[in-house]
C-alpha cells in the first residue's frame, strides 16, 4: 500500500536564515534561556532551538512557552530538540531530531505540514537521504564540522563533507554545525556553507548578540 505524501509547507524564515542559534542548558541554566533568547534574536538569529537534554518534558514545555512569544514577535521559528511531546504542547513550535531519535517521517505525521522539522546528518549518505525527504523535512544539519564538546561522542566530519554537500546544491535549507566559531566560520563559508550553527561561541560570550552579529559577518 502506497503512503500518501504530506504537502509540507516550506518556511521562508528558515530558508533565509544564515545563523541558527541553539540555547543549550549544558552551557547556561534554564533561568537564563529567556535572556539568551532575547540576545540571539537581537543579534539576528534566524532560527532558535532549545536543547535541554537533561530536563524533564514539563521543564522543556515551560522554557519553550517562555521563548515562544519572543520568537513570534521576531517572526523567527522556535524549535525544540528531540521532544515531540514538548513541542506539541507549544503552539507553532518545531522539532529537531537526530539519527538516533524519533524517525523523521513519524515525527512529521504528528507535527502536521506547517511546523518546522529538522534532521541532523553526519555523512554524505545521511545528507543525501535528508535531501530526498523534501516531503518531510524543513531543513537538515551537517556536522559536527569540527570537534566539539557539545557532541563529544561524534567524530568531526571536517570541511570535506561541507564541500561535498555544497556541490549537490540541496533544495532544502541546510546548516553547518559543530565546533564553529568566529575564528573558523570563514573556512566553513569558503567550503560552501552558507548557514551555520554555533553554540559555545555565543552562549559563553559576555555579549551573545554581538557574537551572533560577528558570526554572521564572518559568513558575508
MARDO-858156 format. One line per 2 residues: their letters; for each residue x, y, z of C-alpha. Coordinates in steps of 0.05 Angstrom, whole numbers, plus 32768, in hexadecimal, padded with zeros to 4 digits. Layout:
! MARDO-858156
A = X,Y,Z  ...
//
This chain:
! MARDO-858156
XX = 8000,8000,8000  801D,8044,7FEC
XX = 8022,8078,8022  8008,80BD,800D
XX = 8039,80F5,8011  802A,8130,803E
XX = 802F,8175,801E  8063,8191,804D
XX = 8063,81DC,804C  80A7,81FD,8040
XX = 80BB,8231,8074  80D7,8272,8056
XX = 80F8,8286,8097  8120,8245,8099
XX = 8133,824C,8050  814E,8292,805B
XX = 8170,8284,809E  81BB,8289,80A0
XX = 81C5,827E,80EA  81A0,8249,8112
XX = 81A4,8253,815E  81A1,8219,8190
XX = 8191,822A,81D8  81B1,81EF,81FB
XX = 81A7,81E4,8245  81EA,81C0,8245
XX = 820A,8206,823F  81D8,8232,8264
XX = 81A4,8224,829A  815A,8220,8288
XX = 814C,8263,82AA  8178,8286,8277
XX = 8155,826A,8239  8127,82A7,8230
XX = 8160,82D8,8239  818B,82B1,8207
XX = 8150,82AB,81D8  8148,82F6,81D8
XX = 8192,82FF,81CB  8198,82CF,8190
XX = 815A,82EC,8170  8176,8332,8179
XX = 81B5,831A,8156  818D,8301,811A
XX = 8184,82B6,8125  8156,829A,80F0
XX = 8142,825A,8116  8144,824D,8162
XX = 8148,8207,817F  8141,81F3,81C7
XX = 816C,81B7,81D9  8163,81A0,8221
XX = 817C,8158,8220  8175,814B,826B
XX = 8135,8171,8278  80F0,8151,8280
XX = 80BC,815A,824B  8095,8188,8279
XX = 80D3,81B4,8283  80DE,81B6,8237
XX = 8096,81CB,822D  809F,8203,825E
XX = 80DE,821C,823C  80BF,8217,81F7
XX = 8081,823C,820E  80AC,8274,8229
XX = 80D4,8279,81E8  8098,8273,81B9
XX = 807F,82BC,81BE  80C5,82D6,81B3
XX = 80CE,82AD,8174  8088,82BC,815B
XX = 8094,8307,8163  80D5,8300,813A
XX = 80B3,82D2,8107  80EA,829F,8116
XX = 80DB,8254,811B  80E2,8234,8160
XX = 80F9,81EC,8160  80FD,81B9,8198
XX = 8131,8182,8198  811A,813A,8198
XX = 80DB,8140,81C1  809C,813A,8196
XX = 806E,813D,81D3  808D,817F,81E9
XX = 8088,81A2,81A6  8041,818A,819A
XX = 802E,81AD,81DB  8047,81F0,81C0
XX = 8021,8211,8187  804B,8214,8148
XX = 808B,81F6,8166  80B4,81CA,8138
XX = 80DF,818D,8145  8127,8179,8137
XX = 813A,812F,8138  817B,8109,8132
XX = 818B,80C8,810F  817D,80A0,814F
XX = 813E,80C5,8163  80F6,80BF,814B
XX = 80F5,80B0,8100  80E8,80F0,80D9
XX = 80AD,80D5,80B2  808A,80BE,80F1
XX = 8097,8102,8111  8079,8126,80D4
XX = 803A,80FC,80D8  802E,8119,811D
XX = 8047,8160,8110  801C,816B,80D3
XX = 8033,8192,8096  803F,81D8,80B3
XX = 8071,81CE,80EC  80BC,81CF,80E1
XX = 80DF,818B,80E1  812B,8184,80DD
XX = 815A,8148,80DC  81A4,8140,80EE
XX = 81D1,811E,80BC  8218,8106,80C6
XX = 822C,80E9,8082  8220,80F4,8038
XX = 81F1,80B9,8036  81C7,80D5,806E
XX = 81C7,811A,804E  81B0,80FD,800C
XX = 8179,80D7,8030  8163,8119,8051
XX = 8162,813C,800D  8133,8106,7FF4
XX = 8102,8116,802C  80E9,8159,8013
XX = 80A2,813F,8022  80B6,8137,806B
XX = 80EE,8166,8080  80F2,81B2,8083
XX = 813E,81B1,8088  8179,8185,809A
XX = 81BA,8190,80BE  8200,8176,80AC
XX = 8234,8169,80E1  8257,816B,810F
XX = 8285,8191,80E0  82BA,8199,8116
XX = 82C4,8175,8157  8295,8190,818C
XX = 8288,8185,81D6  823E,818B,81C7
XX = 823F,8149,81A1  827C,8124,81BD
XX = 8264,80E0,81A4  8262,80F5,815B
XX = 82A4,80FA,8134  82AE,8139,810B
XX = 8299,8131,80C2  82C6,8169,80AB
XX = 82BE,819C,8074  82C0,8164,8040
XX = 8278,8152,8050  8263,819B,804B
XX = 8283,819F,8006  8262,815E,7FF0
XX = 821D,8175,8005  8226,81BB,7FE8
XX = 8237,819D,7FA4  81F4,817A,7FA4
XX = 81CF,81BD,7FAC  8199,81A3,7FDA
XX = 8153,81BE,7FCE  8147,81B9,8019
XX = 8166,81EE,8047  81A2,81D0,806C
XX = 81CE,81E7,80A5  8216,81D7,80B8
XX = 821F,81C7,8102  8254,81B0,8133
XX = 828F,81D6,814F  8281,8213,8124
XX = 8297,8255,8140  82AD,829A,8129
XX = 82F3,8281,811A  82DF,824A,80EA
XX = 829C,8260,80CE  82C0,827D,8092
XX = 82DC,8238,8082  8295,821C,8082
XX = 827F,8253,8053  82B9,8244,8025
XX = 82A6,81FB,8024  8260,820C,800C
XX = 823A,8212,804D  8209,824C,804A
XX = 81E7,8244,808D  8204,822F,80D0
XX = 81F5,821B,8117  8222,822F,8151
XX = 8215,821F,8199  824E,822B,81CA
XX = 826C,8266,81A4  822A,828B,81AF
XX = 8211,8272,81F2  8255,827A,8214
XX = 825F,82C1,81FB  8250,82FC,8228
XX = 8229,831B,81EE  8204,82E3,81C9
XX = 81E2,8315,819A  8225,832F,8183
XX = 823F,82E8,817A  8204,82D7,814C
XX = 8210,8317,8123  825A,8307,811D
XX = 824D,82BF,8107  821D,82D9,80D2
XX = 8252,830A,80BB  8284,82D1,80B5
XX = 8255,82B0,8082  824C,82EF,8059
//
